[in-house]
């Protein structure tokens, strides 16, 4: 699913508390920089950030 969303150009994805295991550290860094992928944290903080458009 993540790869399909990236292919479609979707940005700002929050895949979960950890990135998928198939992503190496270098690939994950590029995805964070280019696609604004974010890890999830505390629910209240994540919802507030999403509402703010962050």
mmCIF entry with sequence, helices, sheets and N, C-alpha, C, O atoms, coordinates in Angstrom:
data_MODEL
# 
_entry.id   MODEL 
# 
_entity.id                         1 
_entity.type                       polymer 
_entity.pdbx_number_of_molecules   1 
# 
_entity_poly.entity_id                      1 
_entity_poly.type                           'polypeptide(L)' 
_entity_poly.nstd_linkage                   no 
_entity_poly.nstd_monomer                   no 
_entity_poly.pdbx_seq_one_letter_code       
;(UNK)(UNK)(UNK)(UNK)(UNK)(UNK)(UNK)(UNK)(UNK)(UNK)(UNK)(UNK)(UNK)(UNK)(UNK)(UNK)
(UNK)(UNK)(UNK)(UNK)(UNK)(UNK)(UNK)(UNK)(UNK)(UNK)(UNK)(UNK)(UNK)(UNK)(UNK)(UNK)
(UNK)(UNK)(UNK)(UNK)(UNK)(UNK)(UNK)(UNK)(UNK)(UNK)(UNK)(UNK)(UNK)(UNK)(UNK)(UNK)
(UNK)(UNK)(UNK)(UNK)(UNK)(UNK)
;
_entity_poly.pdbx_seq_one_letter_code_can   XXXXXXXXXXXXXXXXXXXXXXXXXXXXXXXXXXXXXXXXXXXXXXXXXXXXXX 
_entity_poly.pdbx_strand_id                 A 
# 
loop_
_entity_poly_seq.entity_id 
_entity_poly_seq.num 
_entity_poly_seq.mon_id 
_entity_poly_seq.hetero 
1 1  UNK n 
1 2  UNK n 
1 3  UNK n 
1 4  UNK n 
1 5  UNK n 
1 6  UNK n 
1 7  UNK n 
1 8  UNK n 
1 9  UNK n 
1 10 UNK n 
1 11 UNK n 
1 12 UNK n 
1 13 UNK n 
1 14 UNK n 
1 15 UNK n 
1 16 UNK n 
1 17 UNK n 
1 18 UNK n 
1 19 UNK n 
1 20 UNK n 
1 21 UNK n 
1 22 UNK n 
1 23 UNK n 
1 24 UNK n 
1 25 UNK n 
1 26 UNK n 
1 27 UNK n 
1 28 UNK n 
1 29 UNK n 
1 30 UNK n 
1 31 UNK n 
1 32 UNK n 
1 33 UNK n 
1 34 UNK n 
1 35 UNK n 
1 36 UNK n 
1 37 UNK n 
1 38 UNK n 
1 39 UNK n 
1 40 UNK n 
1 41 UNK n 
1 42 UNK n 
1 43 UNK n 
1 44 UNK n 
1 45 UNK n 
1 46 UNK n 
1 47 UNK n 
1 48 UNK n 
1 49 UNK n 
1 50 UNK n 
1 51 UNK n 
1 52 UNK n 
1 53 UNK n 
1 54 UNK n 
# 
_struct_asym.id          A 
_struct_asym.entity_id   1 
# 
loop_
_struct_conf.conf_type_id 
_struct_conf.id 
_struct_conf.pdbx_PDB_helix_id 
_struct_conf.beg_label_comp_id 
_struct_conf.beg_label_asym_id 
_struct_conf.beg_label_seq_id 
_struct_conf.pdbx_beg_PDB_ins_code 
_struct_conf.end_label_comp_id 
_struct_conf.end_label_asym_id 
_struct_conf.end_label_seq_id 
_struct_conf.pdbx_end_PDB_ins_code 
_struct_conf.beg_auth_comp_id 
_struct_conf.beg_auth_asym_id 
_struct_conf.beg_auth_seq_id 
_struct_conf.end_auth_comp_id 
_struct_conf.end_auth_asym_id 
_struct_conf.end_auth_seq_id 
_struct_conf.pdbx_PDB_helix_class 
_struct_conf.details 
_struct_conf.pdbx_PDB_helix_length 
HELX_P HELX_P1 AA1 UNK A 2  ? UNK A 7  ? UNK A 2  UNK A 7  1 ? 6  
HELX_P HELX_P2 AA2 UNK A 25 ? UNK A 35 ? UNK A 25 UNK A 35 1 ? 11 
HELX_P HELX_P3 AA3 UNK A 43 ? UNK A 51 ? UNK A 43 UNK A 51 1 ? 9  
# 
_struct_conf_type.id          HELX_P 
_struct_conf_type.criteria    ? 
_struct_conf_type.reference   ? 
# 
loop_
_atom_site.group_PDB 
_atom_site.id 
_atom_site.type_symbol 
_atom_site.label_atom_id 
_atom_site.label_alt_id 
_atom_site.label_comp_id 
_atom_site.label_asym_id 
_atom_site.label_entity_id 
_atom_site.label_seq_id 
_atom_site.pdbx_PDB_ins_code 
_atom_site.Cartn_x 
_atom_site.Cartn_y 
_atom_site.Cartn_z 
_atom_site.occupancy 
_atom_site.B_iso_or_equiv 
_atom_site.pdbx_formal_charge 
_atom_site.auth_seq_id 
_atom_site.auth_comp_id 
_atom_site.auth_asym_id 
_atom_site.auth_atom_id 
_atom_site.pdbx_PDB_model_num 
ATOM 1   N N  . UNK A 1 1  ? 0.826  -1.177 0.000  1.00 0.00 ? 1  UNK A N  1 
ATOM 2   C CA . UNK A 1 1  ? 0.000  0.000  0.000  1.00 0.00 ? 1  UNK A CA 1 
ATOM 3   C C  . UNK A 1 1  ? 0.873  1.245  0.000  1.00 0.00 ? 1  UNK A C  1 
ATOM 4   O O  . UNK A 1 1  ? 0.605  2.189  -0.743 1.00 0.00 ? 1  UNK A O  1 
ATOM 5   N N  . UNK A 1 2  ? 1.899  1.257  0.813  1.00 0.00 ? 2  UNK A N  1 
ATOM 6   C CA . UNK A 1 2  ? 2.771  2.429  0.895  1.00 0.00 ? 2  UNK A CA 1 
ATOM 7   C C  . UNK A 1 2  ? 3.392  2.733  -0.462 1.00 0.00 ? 2  UNK A C  1 
ATOM 8   O O  . UNK A 1 2  ? 3.415  3.886  -0.891 1.00 0.00 ? 2  UNK A O  1 
ATOM 9   N N  . UNK A 1 3  ? 3.889  1.715  -1.130 1.00 0.00 ? 3  UNK A N  1 
ATOM 10  C CA . UNK A 1 3  ? 4.517  1.939  -2.430 1.00 0.00 ? 3  UNK A CA 1 
ATOM 11  C C  . UNK A 1 3  ? 3.528  2.474  -3.457 1.00 0.00 ? 3  UNK A C  1 
ATOM 12  O O  . UNK A 1 3  ? 3.893  3.316  -4.278 1.00 0.00 ? 3  UNK A O  1 
ATOM 13  N N  . UNK A 1 4  ? 2.288  2.005  -3.427 1.00 0.00 ? 4  UNK A N  1 
ATOM 14  C CA . UNK A 1 4  ? 1.266  2.501  -4.353 1.00 0.00 ? 4  UNK A CA 1 
ATOM 15  C C  . UNK A 1 4  ? 0.979  3.977  -4.097 1.00 0.00 ? 4  UNK A C  1 
ATOM 16  O O  . UNK A 1 4  ? 0.854  4.755  -5.043 1.00 0.00 ? 4  UNK A O  1 
ATOM 17  N N  . UNK A 1 5  ? 0.876  4.367  -2.842 1.00 0.00 ? 5  UNK A N  1 
ATOM 18  C CA . UNK A 1 5  ? 0.629  5.768  -2.507 1.00 0.00 ? 5  UNK A CA 1 
ATOM 19  C C  . UNK A 1 5  ? 1.800  6.653  -2.926 1.00 0.00 ? 5  UNK A C  1 
ATOM 20  O O  . UNK A 1 5  ? 1.602  7.765  -3.415 1.00 0.00 ? 5  UNK A O  1 
ATOM 21  N N  . UNK A 1 6  ? 3.015  6.156  -2.731 1.00 0.00 ? 6  UNK A N  1 
ATOM 22  C CA . UNK A 1 6  ? 4.184  6.924  -3.145 1.00 0.00 ? 6  UNK A CA 1 
ATOM 23  C C  . UNK A 1 6  ? 4.215  7.069  -4.661 1.00 0.00 ? 6  UNK A C  1 
ATOM 24  O O  . UNK A 1 6  ? 4.552  8.136  -5.175 1.00 0.00 ? 6  UNK A O  1 
ATOM 25  N N  . UNK A 1 7  ? 3.870  6.012  -5.376 1.00 0.00 ? 7  UNK A N  1 
ATOM 26  C CA . UNK A 1 7  ? 3.831  6.058  -6.839 1.00 0.00 ? 7  UNK A CA 1 
ATOM 27  C C  . UNK A 1 7  ? 2.835  7.104  -7.329 1.00 0.00 ? 7  UNK A C  1 
ATOM 28  O O  . UNK A 1 7  ? 3.067  7.775  -8.334 1.00 0.00 ? 7  UNK A O  1 
ATOM 29  N N  . UNK A 1 8  ? 1.735  7.231  -6.612 1.00 0.00 ? 8  UNK A N  1 
ATOM 30  C CA . UNK A 1 8  ? 0.711  8.203  -6.986 1.00 0.00 ? 8  UNK A CA 1 
ATOM 31  C C  . UNK A 1 8  ? 1.069  9.635  -6.566 1.00 0.00 ? 8  UNK A C  1 
ATOM 32  O O  . UNK A 1 8  ? 0.359  10.583 -6.903 1.00 0.00 ? 8  UNK A O  1 
ATOM 33  N N  . UNK A 1 9  ? 2.175  9.782  -5.828 1.00 0.00 ? 9  UNK A N  1 
ATOM 34  C CA . UNK A 1 9  ? 2.630  11.113 -5.429 1.00 0.00 ? 9  UNK A CA 1 
ATOM 35  C C  . UNK A 1 9  ? 2.005  11.632 -4.152 1.00 0.00 ? 9  UNK A C  1 
ATOM 36  O O  . UNK A 1 9  ? 2.087  12.826 -3.864 1.00 0.00 ? 9  UNK A O  1 
ATOM 37  N N  . UNK A 1 10 ? 1.384  10.756 -3.384 1.00 0.00 ? 10 UNK A N  1 
ATOM 38  C CA . UNK A 1 10 ? 0.768  11.172 -2.123 1.00 0.00 ? 10 UNK A CA 1 
ATOM 39  C C  . UNK A 1 10 ? 1.875  11.537 -1.134 1.00 0.00 ? 10 UNK A C  1 
ATOM 40  O O  . UNK A 1 10 ? 2.853  10.804 -0.984 1.00 0.00 ? 10 UNK A O  1 
ATOM 41  N N  . UNK A 1 11 ? 1.712  12.663 -0.472 1.00 0.00 ? 11 UNK A N  1 
ATOM 42  C CA . UNK A 1 11 ? 2.704  13.118 0.508  1.00 0.00 ? 11 UNK A CA 1 
ATOM 43  C C  . UNK A 1 11 ? 2.051  13.249 1.878  1.00 0.00 ? 11 UNK A C  1 
ATOM 44  O O  . UNK A 1 11 ? 0.827  13.305 1.991  1.00 0.00 ? 11 UNK A O  1 
ATOM 45  N N  . UNK A 1 12 ? 2.881  13.295 2.919  1.00 0.00 ? 12 UNK A N  1 
ATOM 46  C CA . UNK A 1 12 ? 2.379  13.472 4.271  1.00 0.00 ? 12 UNK A CA 1 
ATOM 47  C C  . UNK A 1 12 ? 1.784  12.198 4.864  1.00 0.00 ? 12 UNK A C  1 
ATOM 48  O O  . UNK A 1 12 ? 0.891  12.270 5.708  1.00 0.00 ? 12 UNK A O  1 
ATOM 49  N N  . UNK A 1 13 ? 2.263  11.048 4.437  1.00 0.00 ? 13 UNK A N  1 
ATOM 50  C CA . UNK A 1 13 ? 1.744  9.763  4.913  1.00 0.00 ? 13 UNK A CA 1 
ATOM 51  C C  . UNK A 1 13 ? 2.276  9.500  6.325  1.00 0.00 ? 13 UNK A C  1 
ATOM 52  O O  . UNK A 1 13 ? 3.428  9.802  6.637  1.00 0.00 ? 13 UNK A O  1 
ATOM 53  N N  . UNK A 1 14 ? 1.428  8.941  7.150  1.00 0.00 ? 14 UNK A N  1 
ATOM 54  C CA . UNK A 1 14 ? 1.828  8.535  8.506  1.00 0.00 ? 14 UNK A CA 1 
ATOM 55  C C  . UNK A 1 14 ? 1.642  7.029  8.606  1.00 0.00 ? 14 UNK A C  1 
ATOM 56  O O  . UNK A 1 14 ? 0.566  6.564  8.984  1.00 0.00 ? 14 UNK A O  1 
ATOM 57  N N  . UNK A 1 15 ? 2.694  6.244  8.266  1.00 0.00 ? 15 UNK A N  1 
ATOM 58  C CA . UNK A 1 15 ? 2.544  4.799  8.160  1.00 0.00 ? 15 UNK A CA 1 
ATOM 59  C C  . UNK A 1 15 ? 2.439  4.042  9.478  1.00 0.00 ? 15 UNK A C  1 
ATOM 60  O O  . UNK A 1 15 ? 2.010  2.889  9.457  1.00 0.00 ? 15 UNK A O  1 
ATOM 61  N N  . UNK A 1 16 ? 2.792  4.597  10.583 1.00 0.00 ? 16 UNK A N  1 
ATOM 62  C CA . UNK A 1 16 ? 2.700  3.870  11.849 1.00 0.00 ? 16 UNK A CA 1 
ATOM 63  C C  . UNK A 1 16 ? 3.856  4.244  12.752 1.00 0.00 ? 16 UNK A C  1 
ATOM 64  O O  . UNK A 1 16 ? 4.645  5.131  12.426 1.00 0.00 ? 16 UNK A O  1 
ATOM 65  N N  . UNK A 1 17 ? 3.957  3.583  13.869 1.00 0.00 ? 17 UNK A N  1 
ATOM 66  C CA . UNK A 1 17 ? 5.027  3.938  14.806 1.00 0.00 ? 17 UNK A CA 1 
ATOM 67  C C  . UNK A 1 17 ? 6.418  3.623  14.259 1.00 0.00 ? 17 UNK A C  1 
ATOM 68  O O  . UNK A 1 17 ? 7.398  4.231  14.690 1.00 0.00 ? 17 UNK A O  1 
ATOM 69  N N  . UNK A 1 18 ? 6.519  2.689  13.324 1.00 0.00 ? 18 UNK A N  1 
ATOM 70  C CA . UNK A 1 18 ? 7.799  2.383  12.686 1.00 0.00 ? 18 UNK A CA 1 
ATOM 71  C C  . UNK A 1 18 ? 7.584  2.269  11.189 1.00 0.00 ? 18 UNK A C  1 
ATOM 72  O O  . UNK A 1 18 ? 6.493  1.932  10.731 1.00 0.00 ? 18 UNK A O  1 
ATOM 73  N N  . UNK A 1 19 ? 8.627  2.551  10.438 1.00 0.00 ? 19 UNK A N  1 
ATOM 74  C CA . UNK A 1 19 ? 8.538  2.400  8.996  1.00 0.00 ? 19 UNK A CA 1 
ATOM 75  C C  . UNK A 1 19 ? 8.565  0.919  8.632  1.00 0.00 ? 19 UNK A C  1 
ATOM 76  O O  . UNK A 1 19 ? 9.092  0.112  9.398  1.00 0.00 ? 19 UNK A O  1 
ATOM 77  N N  . UNK A 1 20 ? 8.012  0.545  7.490  1.00 0.00 ? 20 UNK A N  1 
ATOM 78  C CA . UNK A 1 20 ? 8.021  -0.865 7.077  1.00 0.00 ? 20 UNK A CA 1 
ATOM 79  C C  . UNK A 1 20 ? 9.447  -1.424 7.042  1.00 0.00 ? 20 UNK A C  1 
ATOM 80  O O  . UNK A 1 20 ? 10.398 -0.712 6.720  1.00 0.00 ? 20 UNK A O  1 
ATOM 81  N N  . UNK A 1 21 ? 9.575  -2.687 7.373  1.00 0.00 ? 21 UNK A N  1 
ATOM 82  C CA . UNK A 1 21 ? 10.886 -3.326 7.489  1.00 0.00 ? 21 UNK A CA 1 
ATOM 83  C C  . UNK A 1 21 ? 11.634 -3.391 6.165  1.00 0.00 ? 21 UNK A C  1 
ATOM 84  O O  . UNK A 1 21 ? 12.862 -3.481 6.161  1.00 0.00 ? 21 UNK A O  1 
ATOM 85  N N  . UNK A 1 22 ? 10.924 -3.347 5.042  1.00 0.00 ? 22 UNK A N  1 
ATOM 86  C CA . UNK A 1 22 ? 11.605 -3.463 3.754  1.00 0.00 ? 22 UNK A CA 1 
ATOM 87  C C  . UNK A 1 22 ? 12.331 -2.186 3.348  1.00 0.00 ? 22 UNK A C  1 
ATOM 88  O O  . UNK A 1 22 ? 13.032 -2.178 2.336  1.00 0.00 ? 22 UNK A O  1 
ATOM 89  N N  . UNK A 1 23 ? 12.182 -1.119 4.103  1.00 0.00 ? 23 UNK A N  1 
ATOM 90  C CA . UNK A 1 23 ? 12.863 0.137  3.797  1.00 0.00 ? 23 UNK A CA 1 
ATOM 91  C C  . UNK A 1 23 ? 14.189 0.201  4.548  1.00 0.00 ? 23 UNK A C  1 
ATOM 92  O O  . UNK A 1 23 ? 14.231 0.059  5.770  1.00 0.00 ? 23 UNK A O  1 
ATOM 93  N N  . UNK A 1 24 ? 15.268 0.414  3.804  1.00 0.00 ? 24 UNK A N  1 
ATOM 94  C CA . UNK A 1 24 ? 16.554 0.593  4.462  1.00 0.00 ? 24 UNK A CA 1 
ATOM 95  C C  . UNK A 1 24 ? 16.606 2.002  5.055  1.00 0.00 ? 24 UNK A C  1 
ATOM 96  O O  . UNK A 1 24 ? 15.748 2.835  4.765  1.00 0.00 ? 24 UNK A O  1 
ATOM 97  N N  . UNK A 1 25 ? 17.587 2.254  5.863  1.00 0.00 ? 25 UNK A N  1 
ATOM 98  C CA . UNK A 1 25 ? 17.711 3.564  6.503  1.00 0.00 ? 25 UNK A CA 1 
ATOM 99  C C  . UNK A 1 25 ? 17.877 4.665  5.460  1.00 0.00 ? 25 UNK A C  1 
ATOM 100 O O  . UNK A 1 25 ? 17.281 5.734  5.590  1.00 0.00 ? 25 UNK A O  1 
ATOM 101 N N  . UNK A 1 26 ? 18.678 4.415  4.432  1.00 0.00 ? 26 UNK A N  1 
ATOM 102 C CA . UNK A 1 26 ? 18.912 5.425  3.398  1.00 0.00 ? 26 UNK A CA 1 
ATOM 103 C C  . UNK A 1 26 ? 17.650 5.687  2.577  1.00 0.00 ? 26 UNK A C  1 
ATOM 104 O O  . UNK A 1 26 ? 17.352 6.840  2.265  1.00 0.00 ? 26 UNK A O  1 
ATOM 105 N N  . UNK A 1 27 ? 16.915 4.652  2.228  1.00 0.00 ? 27 UNK A N  1 
ATOM 106 C CA . UNK A 1 27 ? 15.678 4.822  1.465  1.00 0.00 ? 27 UNK A CA 1 
ATOM 107 C C  . UNK A 1 27 ? 14.657 5.566  2.312  1.00 0.00 ? 27 UNK A C  1 
ATOM 108 O O  . UNK A 1 27 ? 13.962 6.451  1.812  1.00 0.00 ? 27 UNK A O  1 
ATOM 109 N N  . UNK A 1 28 ? 14.563 5.217  3.576  1.00 0.00 ? 28 UNK A N  1 
ATOM 110 C CA . UNK A 1 28 ? 13.627 5.892  4.474  1.00 0.00 ? 28 UNK A CA 1 
ATOM 111 C C  . UNK A 1 28 ? 13.956 7.382  4.567  1.00 0.00 ? 28 UNK A C  1 
ATOM 112 O O  . UNK A 1 28 ? 13.051 8.216  4.583  1.00 0.00 ? 28 UNK A O  1 
ATOM 113 N N  . UNK A 1 29 ? 15.232 7.717  4.627  1.00 0.00 ? 29 UNK A N  1 
ATOM 114 C CA . UNK A 1 29 ? 15.645 9.121  4.707  1.00 0.00 ? 29 UNK A CA 1 
ATOM 115 C C  . UNK A 1 29 ? 15.200 9.880  3.460  1.00 0.00 ? 29 UNK A C  1 
ATOM 116 O O  . UNK A 1 29 ? 14.704 11.003 3.562  1.00 0.00 ? 29 UNK A O  1 
ATOM 117 N N  . UNK A 1 30 ? 15.371 9.284  2.296  1.00 0.00 ? 30 UNK A N  1 
ATOM 118 C CA . UNK A 1 30 ? 14.958 9.922  1.041  1.00 0.00 ? 30 UNK A CA 1 
ATOM 119 C C  . UNK A 1 30 ? 13.441 10.106 1.005  1.00 0.00 ? 30 UNK A C  1 
ATOM 120 O O  . UNK A 1 30 ? 12.948 11.148 0.575  1.00 0.00 ? 30 UNK A O  1 
ATOM 121 N N  . UNK A 1 31 ? 12.705 9.092  1.457  1.00 0.00 ? 31 UNK A N  1 
ATOM 122 C CA . UNK A 1 31 ? 11.247 9.185  1.464  1.00 0.00 ? 31 UNK A CA 1 
ATOM 123 C C  . UNK A 1 31 ? 10.756 10.268 2.425  1.00 0.00 ? 31 UNK A C  1 
ATOM 124 O O  . UNK A 1 31 ? 9.804  10.986 2.122  1.00 0.00 ? 31 UNK A O  1 
ATOM 125 N N  . UNK A 1 32 ? 11.398 10.383 3.565  1.00 0.00 ? 32 UNK A N  1 
ATOM 126 C CA . UNK A 1 32 ? 11.019 11.422 4.532  1.00 0.00 ? 32 UNK A CA 1 
ATOM 127 C C  . UNK A 1 32 ? 11.273 12.798 3.925  1.00 0.00 ? 32 UNK A C  1 
ATOM 128 O O  . UNK A 1 32 ? 10.447 13.700 4.060  1.00 0.00 ? 32 UNK A O  1 
ATOM 129 N N  . UNK A 1 33 ? 12.417 12.960 3.255  1.00 0.00 ? 33 UNK A N  1 
ATOM 130 C CA . UNK A 1 33 ? 12.758 14.253 2.661  1.00 0.00 ? 33 UNK A CA 1 
ATOM 131 C C  . UNK A 1 33 ? 11.859 14.604 1.478  1.00 0.00 ? 33 UNK A C  1 
ATOM 132 O O  . UNK A 1 33 ? 11.425 15.749 1.350  1.00 0.00 ? 33 UNK A O  1 
ATOM 133 N N  . UNK A 1 34 ? 11.576 13.634 0.616  1.00 0.00 ? 34 UNK A N  1 
ATOM 134 C CA . UNK A 1 34 ? 10.856 13.919 -0.629 1.00 0.00 ? 34 UNK A CA 1 
ATOM 135 C C  . UNK A 1 34 ? 9.342  13.779 -0.528 1.00 0.00 ? 34 UNK A C  1 
ATOM 136 O O  . UNK A 1 34 ? 8.611  14.454 -1.253 1.00 0.00 ? 34 UNK A O  1 
ATOM 137 N N  . UNK A 1 35 ? 8.864  12.916 0.357  1.00 0.00 ? 35 UNK A N  1 
ATOM 138 C CA . UNK A 1 35 ? 7.433  12.655 0.443  1.00 0.00 ? 35 UNK A CA 1 
ATOM 139 C C  . UNK A 1 35 ? 6.833  13.037 1.790  1.00 0.00 ? 35 UNK A C  1 
ATOM 140 O O  . UNK A 1 35 ? 5.647  12.808 2.029  1.00 0.00 ? 35 UNK A O  1 
ATOM 141 N N  . UNK A 1 36 ? 7.646  13.620 2.673  1.00 0.00 ? 36 UNK A N  1 
ATOM 142 C CA . UNK A 1 36 ? 7.165  14.109 3.962  1.00 0.00 ? 36 UNK A CA 1 
ATOM 143 C C  . UNK A 1 36 ? 6.504  13.003 4.788  1.00 0.00 ? 36 UNK A C  1 
ATOM 144 O O  . UNK A 1 36 ? 5.489  13.233 5.445  1.00 0.00 ? 36 UNK A O  1 
ATOM 145 N N  . UNK A 1 37 ? 7.087  11.803 4.752  1.00 0.00 ? 37 UNK A N  1 
ATOM 146 C CA . UNK A 1 37 ? 6.571  10.696 5.554  1.00 0.00 ? 37 UNK A CA 1 
ATOM 147 C C  . UNK A 1 37 ? 6.898  10.971 7.017  1.00 0.00 ? 37 UNK A C  1 
ATOM 148 O O  . UNK A 1 37 ? 8.003  11.404 7.344  1.00 0.00 ? 37 UNK A O  1 
ATOM 149 N N  . UNK A 1 38 ? 5.936  10.719 7.888  1.00 0.00 ? 38 UNK A N  1 
ATOM 150 C CA . UNK A 1 38 ? 6.107  10.981 9.312  1.00 0.00 ? 38 UNK A CA 1 
ATOM 151 C C  . UNK A 1 38 ? 5.722  9.736  10.101 1.00 0.00 ? 38 UNK A C  1 
ATOM 152 O O  . UNK A 1 38 ? 4.790  9.016  9.744  1.00 0.00 ? 38 UNK A O  1 
ATOM 153 N N  . UNK A 1 39 ? 6.446  9.505  11.159 1.00 0.00 ? 39 UNK A N  1 
ATOM 154 C CA . UNK A 1 39 ? 6.082  8.410  12.052 1.00 0.00 ? 39 UNK A CA 1 
ATOM 155 C C  . UNK A 1 39 ? 5.014  8.896  13.013 1.00 0.00 ? 39 UNK A C  1 
ATOM 156 O O  . UNK A 1 39 ? 4.953  10.081 13.340 1.00 0.00 ? 39 UNK A O  1 
ATOM 157 N N  . UNK A 1 40 ? 4.181  7.984  13.458 1.00 0.00 ? 40 UNK A N  1 
ATOM 158 C CA . UNK A 1 40 ? 3.149  8.364  14.409 1.00 0.00 ? 40 UNK A CA 1 
ATOM 159 C C  . UNK A 1 40 ? 3.736  8.357  15.812 1.00 0.00 ? 40 UNK A C  1 
ATOM 160 O O  . UNK A 1 40 ? 4.729  7.684  16.091 1.00 0.00 ? 40 UNK A O  1 
ATOM 161 N N  . UNK A 1 41 ? 3.108  9.107  16.667 1.00 0.00 ? 41 UNK A N  1 
ATOM 162 C CA . UNK A 1 41 ? 3.548  9.189  18.055 1.00 0.00 ? 41 UNK A CA 1 
ATOM 163 C C  . UNK A 1 41 ? 2.342  9.094  18.961 1.00 0.00 ? 41 UNK A C  1 
ATOM 164 O O  . UNK A 1 41 ? 1.562  8.145  18.876 1.00 0.00 ? 41 UNK A O  1 
ATOM 165 N N  . UNK A 1 42 ? 2.193  10.066 19.816 1.00 0.00 ? 42 UNK A N  1 
ATOM 166 C CA . UNK A 1 42 ? 1.033  10.117 20.697 1.00 0.00 ? 42 UNK A CA 1 
ATOM 167 C C  . UNK A 1 42 ? -0.188 10.557 19.891 1.00 0.00 ? 42 UNK A C  1 
ATOM 168 O O  . UNK A 1 42 ? -0.104 11.470 19.069 1.00 0.00 ? 42 UNK A O  1 
ATOM 169 N N  . UNK A 1 43 ? -1.302 9.912  20.130 1.00 0.00 ? 43 UNK A N  1 
ATOM 170 C CA . UNK A 1 43 ? -2.510 10.140 19.337 1.00 0.00 ? 43 UNK A CA 1 
ATOM 171 C C  . UNK A 1 43 ? -2.939 11.600 19.356 1.00 0.00 ? 43 UNK A C  1 
ATOM 172 O O  . UNK A 1 43 ? -3.208 12.177 18.303 1.00 0.00 ? 43 UNK A O  1 
ATOM 173 N N  . UNK A 1 44 ? -3.006 12.194 20.518 1.00 0.00 ? 44 UNK A N  1 
ATOM 174 C CA . UNK A 1 44 ? -3.468 13.577 20.633 1.00 0.00 ? 44 UNK A CA 1 
ATOM 175 C C  . UNK A 1 44 ? -2.555 14.532 19.859 1.00 0.00 ? 44 UNK A C  1 
ATOM 176 O O  . UNK A 1 44 ? -3.035 15.455 19.201 1.00 0.00 ? 44 UNK A O  1 
ATOM 177 N N  . UNK A 1 45 ? -1.252 14.312 19.937 1.00 0.00 ? 45 UNK A N  1 
ATOM 178 C CA . UNK A 1 45 ? -0.306 15.162 19.223 1.00 0.00 ? 45 UNK A CA 1 
ATOM 179 C C  . UNK A 1 45 ? -0.427 14.972 17.712 1.00 0.00 ? 45 UNK A C  1 
ATOM 180 O O  . UNK A 1 45 ? -0.352 15.939 16.955 1.00 0.00 ? 45 UNK A O  1 
ATOM 181 N N  . UNK A 1 46 ? -0.614 13.726 17.274 1.00 0.00 ? 46 UNK A N  1 
ATOM 182 C CA . UNK A 1 46 ? -0.757 13.441 15.845 1.00 0.00 ? 46 UNK A CA 1 
ATOM 183 C C  . UNK A 1 46 ? -2.021 14.085 15.285 1.00 0.00 ? 46 UNK A C  1 
ATOM 184 O O  . UNK A 1 46 ? -1.993 14.679 14.207 1.00 0.00 ? 46 UNK A O  1 
ATOM 185 N N  . UNK A 1 47 ? -3.111 13.969 16.004 1.00 0.00 ? 47 UNK A N  1 
ATOM 186 C CA . UNK A 1 47 ? -4.377 14.557 15.537 1.00 0.00 ? 47 UNK A CA 1 
ATOM 187 C C  . UNK A 1 47 ? -4.259 16.076 15.473 1.00 0.00 ? 47 UNK A C  1 
ATOM 188 O O  . UNK A 1 47 ? -4.735 16.693 14.520 1.00 0.00 ? 47 UNK A O  1 
ATOM 189 N N  . UNK A 1 48 ? -3.629 16.686 16.478 1.00 0.00 ? 48 UNK A N  1 
ATOM 190 C CA . UNK A 1 48 ? -3.448 18.136 16.470 1.00 0.00 ? 48 UNK A CA 1 
ATOM 191 C C  . UNK A 1 48 ? -2.592 18.558 15.276 1.00 0.00 ? 48 UNK A C  1 
ATOM 192 O O  . UNK A 1 48 ? -2.900 19.551 14.617 1.00 0.00 ? 48 UNK A O  1 
ATOM 193 N N  . UNK A 1 49 ? -1.525 17.816 14.992 1.00 0.00 ? 49 UNK A N  1 
ATOM 194 C CA . UNK A 1 49 ? -0.659 18.144 13.856 1.00 0.00 ? 49 UNK A CA 1 
ATOM 195 C C  . UNK A 1 49 ? -1.395 17.990 12.533 1.00 0.00 ? 49 UNK A C  1 
ATOM 196 O O  . UNK A 1 49 ? -1.218 18.806 11.629 1.00 0.00 ? 49 UNK A O  1 
ATOM 197 N N  . UNK A 1 50 ? -2.216 16.956 12.411 1.00 0.00 ? 50 UNK A N  1 
ATOM 198 C CA . UNK A 1 50 ? -2.984 16.737 11.180 1.00 0.00 ? 50 UNK A CA 1 
ATOM 199 C C  . UNK A 1 50 ? -3.984 17.873 10.985 1.00 0.00 ? 50 UNK A C  1 
ATOM 200 O O  . UNK A 1 50 ? -4.161 18.369 9.873  1.00 0.00 ? 50 UNK A O  1 
ATOM 201 N N  . UNK A 1 51 ? -4.632 18.279 12.066 1.00 0.00 ? 51 UNK A N  1 
ATOM 202 C CA . UNK A 1 51 ? -5.602 19.392 11.976 1.00 0.00 ? 51 UNK A CA 1 
ATOM 203 C C  . UNK A 1 51 ? -4.925 20.684 11.545 1.00 0.00 ? 51 UNK A C  1 
ATOM 204 O O  . UNK A 1 51 ? -5.521 21.497 10.838 1.00 0.00 ? 51 UNK A O  1 
ATOM 205 N N  . UNK A 1 52 ? -3.679 20.875 11.970 1.00 0.00 ? 52 UNK A N  1 
ATOM 206 C CA . UNK A 1 52 ? -2.928 22.070 11.614 1.00 0.00 ? 52 UNK A CA 1 
ATOM 207 C C  . UNK A 1 52 ? -2.318 21.974 10.214 1.00 0.00 ? 52 UNK A C  1 
ATOM 208 O O  . UNK A 1 52 ? -1.772 22.949 9.698  1.00 0.00 ? 52 UNK A O  1 
ATOM 209 N N  . UNK A 1 53 ? -2.417 20.801 9.614  1.00 0.00 ? 53 UNK A N  1 
ATOM 210 C CA . UNK A 1 53 ? -1.850 20.615 8.277  1.00 0.00 ? 53 UNK A CA 1 
ATOM 211 C C  . UNK A 1 53 ? -0.361 20.313 8.281  1.00 0.00 ? 53 UNK A C  1 
ATOM 212 O O  . UNK A 1 53 ? 0.323  20.535 7.282  1.00 0.00 ? 53 UNK A O  1 
ATOM 213 N N  . UNK A 1 54 ? 0.134  19.818 9.379  1.00 0.00 ? 54 UNK A N  1 
ATOM 214 C CA . UNK A 1 54 ? 1.564  19.514 9.486  1.00 0.00 ? 54 UNK A CA 1 
ATOM 215 C C  . UNK A 1 54 ? 1.811  18.052 9.245  1.00 0.00 ? 54 UNK A C  1 
ATOM 216 O O  . UNK A 1 54 ? 2.957  17.604 9.293  1.00 0.00 ? 54 UNK A O  1 
# 
